[in-house]
Amino acid sequence: MRPPASLAAYFSMELALDDAMPTYSGGLGVLAGDTVRAAADHGVPLVALTLVDRKGYFRQHLAADGTQTETPADWSPEARLAPVAQRASVVIEGRVVRVGAWRATVTGAGGGEVPVYFLDTALPENAPEDRAITDTLYGGDERYRLKQEAVLGLGGVALLRALEIATPRVYHLNEGHAALLTLALLAEEATGGELRTIGDAERERVRERCVFTTHTPLQAAFDQFPLGLVREVLGEELARAIVANGCCPEGVLNMARLALFFSRYVNGVALRHGEVAAGMFPGHAVNAITNGVHAATWTAPAMAEVHDRHIPQWRHDNRYLRYAIKCPLDEIRSAHARAKDELLAEVARRTGRALDRAAFTIGFARRATEYKRPDLLFSDIDRLRAIARSAGPLQVVYAGKAHPRDGGGKEGIRRVFAAAAALGGDLPVVYLEEYDLALARLLVAGVDLWLNTPRKPLEASGTSGMKAALNGVPSLSVLDGWWVEGHIEGVTGWSVGDASAESDDVLEARSLYDKLERIILPLFHRDPAGYAEVMRAAIAHNGSFFNAQRMVEQYLENAYLVRDGGPGGTLHVGA
Ligand SMILES: *Cc1c(COP(=O)(O)O)cnc(C)c1O
């Protein structure tokens, strides 16, 4: 049998494929899953690799005061995925660690298939501590993380070779975690596998094949490992190659630098983030490809029925969502009402609280971390209470996990709980545990407004607001990330604050209250048809662009394929 052709191998530390597989922590993994789904829909020959994370990210438990505790989110790949017979090896701390894998096959709308390999070191032939390397996503210490990245990057390339997948032309590094794959490719170029023989020609051959997408505007967010640790974990030869290629300035291996050094194409995940990233990496050309979400996955059934009735082409070509302008407003409103009922039923099931279906419902769900400012809405509790009294009933649904070691993120959850207690019955606020794909689907469709208050310029893109837009849920958001592009004031939603480059807590809180009090709540409560126009415009303007079909097409055209003779020339596969 001929091995399957593959244009690109997509490497991601996290990848969200299925509700029952806790192999992601947030936006990065959900984006990876949506990328795979869109590639399958459109027949893009892609193969994806990630880790199996047998203990998942974690299960979140919130005490009555909002204190978060965690337990492992164990799951069983044996029960859900196909075993892969082939094995690969990596050398970690001088030991040979065997790497196996599980395969999921994602089938697209047009019947195309994308295989996803979940790398697994829990093999009987490995030492007990090595069996645990692929257990916990973002768990453990620096050393554990570096071992995981060795399995992903070095083990991933070795597994592709063992699978005899026709050598991919492109290696896509979804964030710097996968950067060690560049060293695996480099070793393949070296005479006799001896890394010290490599020169510019070999480096160039690696570079021609690598594409690096960065997802953060924060230098500190990149993984960095001291050279001593790199030597111990990866061995002297790899450490020397890293140093020789200038990827270890001041004795620290920076994974973003390594990825940059060996990538022909580098991009940020929105216009603004591309600009910020260009400033972070002087001397590198940094492009932008704005994220998108998988429309069929994120559009709630009730709204999908409206689209199916009026624009049936939307499932195969998301650009037709632009024609949502012809969907009748009353159908959009009643589809949304169904989605809202489903969300409120879930809230009642989980919390015992019966929220009011007539009340304006704000949704806020994202990784709980300081820069997302989950409590900006509560900067002035008295004013918020007064707004609910004068401008109409208001309630808020929260969700989001804090990383187990993110003290600031955990404190943010507690502050939301404290505000909820202070507001009592005047303005119901609920915080739902265990934000995951299933809960996200209910939230982005069932609330009336999607609130986003990151501190600028720290939101690289954000994708939950795109999911909300597909469901006719407008955003009220700080002008950062994707919203810089998606926002048309009063048409697709509203901005918090102005277009200045940096956030000001006081000004933004005031803007948030002003917009709610004077514009948004009056529109919702007194002019429902006017509110429905904004809902419809969010679908038409933003659903038709911020989708994964458009994103994958842009990766193909700009990053995977190379144009002969510059713009307008013929496209062919890279390398
Ligand atoms: C979409 C999604 C995210 C990312 O949302 P942001 O807007 O980027 O914060 C995180 N977690 C889950 C479960 C999601 O579905």
The ligand as a MOL file (V3000), in Angstrom:
LIG
                    3D

  0  0  0     0  0            999 V3000
M  V30 BEGIN CTAB
M  V30 COUNTS 15 15 0 0 0
M  V30 BEGIN ATOM
M  V30 1 C -12.6040 28.7440 22.5310 0
M  V30 2 C -12.1540 28.2270 23.8350 0
M  V30 3 C -11.0940 28.8510 24.5000 0
M  V30 4 C -10.3780 30.0650 23.9560 0
M  V30 5 O -11.1660 31.2250 24.0970 0
M  V30 6 P -10.4760 32.6700 24.1900 0
M  V30 7 O -11.4800 33.6040 23.6760 0
M  V30 8 O -9.2830 32.6100 23.2940 0
M  V30 9 O -10.1230 32.9030 25.5940 0
M  V30 10 C -10.6850 28.3270 25.7160 0
M  V30 11 N -11.2970 27.2570 26.2520 0
M  V30 12 C -12.3310 26.6310 25.6420 0
M  V30 13 C -12.9570 25.4390 26.2850 0
M  V30 14 C -12.7960 27.1000 24.4100 0
M  V30 15 O -13.8040 26.4780 23.7980 0
M  V30 END ATOM
M  V30 BEGIN BOND
M  V30 1 1 1 2
M  V30 2 1 2 3
M  V30 3 2 2 14
M  V30 4 1 3 4
M  V30 5 2 3 10
M  V30 6 1 4 5
M  V30 7 1 5 6
M  V30 8 2 6 7
M  V30 9 1 6 8
M  V30 10 1 6 9
M  V30 11 1 10 11
M  V30 12 2 11 12
M  V30 13 1 12 13
M  V30 14 1 12 14
M  V30 15 1 14 15
M  V30 END BOND
M  V30 END CTAB
M  END
